[in-house]
Amino acid sequence: MCIAILSTTHPNYRFIIINNRDEFLARPTSRADWWPAPYDHILSARDLARAAHGTWLGVTKTGRVAVLTNCLETNCARAVGTRSRGDIINSWLTASSEHPAAVEGHVEEFIDELRRAQDLDSVGGFNLLLGDVSEPEPGALAIVSNRRENMECCNGEVQVRRVSGGSGQTVALSNMTLEGEGADHTKAWKKILLGESLTAEAIAASLDKGEGEDALIERLFGVLSTDTLPRLPGEQKAEAYLGVFRESIFIPAIGKASENHQVGEVDWNAKLLDPAFMEGLYGTQTQTVILIDHARRVRYVARTLYDEDGRPLSPAERDRSFEF
């Protein structure tokens, strides 16, 4: 149950985006880095378990940004879908021929392309924050979802919410739909409410103390590491926690390592998801903080918490920082 939080409340930054990716730790994933040519203007980690090698969060040197959270589906088949959700982010970041409007970098045209897509209802439920920070205000970013409040497909339609820089907003996305949150947040999950309040408090405290950028980043990682997950008795699999994952921003490693997982035995071109990647230890695998200032300078810090065997990484091994 991932979370992404967007804030426009810091006067020095046009946008602040922070994210936890929660996943089975055996699922093969690259660490954050620049993509190989011809897409070496794109920075992200990538999911290697599906042939699309999609991402859940990425930025480009030309100003595009996107982050996606899955919606909590009613069954596994719908959650996986026939097309990778990460492929949708890829199409925005790479300006693929599949979505020609992305070549121009316009958010509205890309959303129209999504509306016209024939396979959008066959993609697992998602909330997608995307935009182009090189575009002038308003409407630099938009949040798009392909699920209604009852988790039903939108039949080609999408739910859309706009976000502009300087708007003084802090907005969290997790695995419930945009409609499900409600305008007054009366239905919002605890992790969403916590994410929004703690992020706003961290930014305010950093400003009050006159802290520099590195200190602000550590405060934001502190928000992402907030663990309020109720512990269930005994050794439980991740599935047993589905009803309470919504209570915590951070998910500690739950369950035990899969006996079926063997490093190196991955079919990188497989079109179907290997069931072995959907079992074993589950938790917050990667944390990311992205700062975009008013001069469009980007600071991107990705913190990988576990290796491919589910072993915790040391502080010296886990962080990668980029600036451009």
C-alpha positions, 0 to 999 in steps of 0.5 A: 500500500504505497503512498505519495505526498505532494506539497506546494507549501514551502516557499523555496520549492515549486513542488515537493513530492515524497513517496513510499513504494510498498512491495514484496521484497523479492520482486526484482527492482532496479535502483534509481538511475538514469535510463540507457540511451535513447532515454538517458534524460529519464531518472527513476527506479524500475520494476523488472518483474514485467516486460514493460520495465515500468516505474512508479515514479520518475522525472526527466531533464525536460520537466516531466514528472509522474508518480503512481499508486495502485488502487486496492482492488477486489481480487488479484487478477484485477490488481495485476491487469493485462497491462502494466500500470508502470507502462503508462508512466513510461509513455508519459516520460518517454513520449512514446508513439503510443501517446503522441500528445506526450511529445509536446509535453502537454498534460491535458492532451495526454489525459485526453489520450488516456480517455481514448485508450481502449485498454484503460479498464484492463489496467489495474486501478491507479492514481497517477500524479503527472505533469510538466513543471516546465509549463507555466501555471496554472495546471502544471500537475494533474491527478488522474484515476481510472477507478470510481469510488466503488472501485469499478472501472470508469469505462474509458473515463478518468477522474481528474484533479488539478494541482498548481504550484504556489497553491499552499496544498499538501495532498496525499495519494494512496490505494483508495480512489480520488472519489473515495477520499471525499472532498472533506476527507471524511472517508480518507484513510489514516495514512493519508491524513497522517501523510498530509499533516506530518508533511505540512508539519515537517516543512513548517518546522524546517522553515521555522528552524531555518534549515538547509536542504539536506535537513529538510530532506531528512525530515521528509524521510522521517515522515515516510518512516512513520510506523503506526501499523498495528501488530497482529499476533504471531507470524502473519503473512502480508495478506493478513494485514490488508485491512490495517496497512491503511493505518500506517505510512511506513510498512515494516517487513511483514512475513518471511522470505519466500523459499521460491525466490532465487536471485538470478532466475528472472525472465526479464522479458516475461509478459506474465508476472511470476507468482514467486514475486508476489509472496514472502516478505512485504514492506516499504522497499523504497523511499524517495524525496523530490524537490523542484525549486522555482528555477526548476532545479531538481533534487532527487534522493532515493533510499532503498531499504532492502536488497533483493534477498530482503536483507536491510541495507546499511545507511552507507549503501541505501541512498542515491542522490541526484541533482540537475 
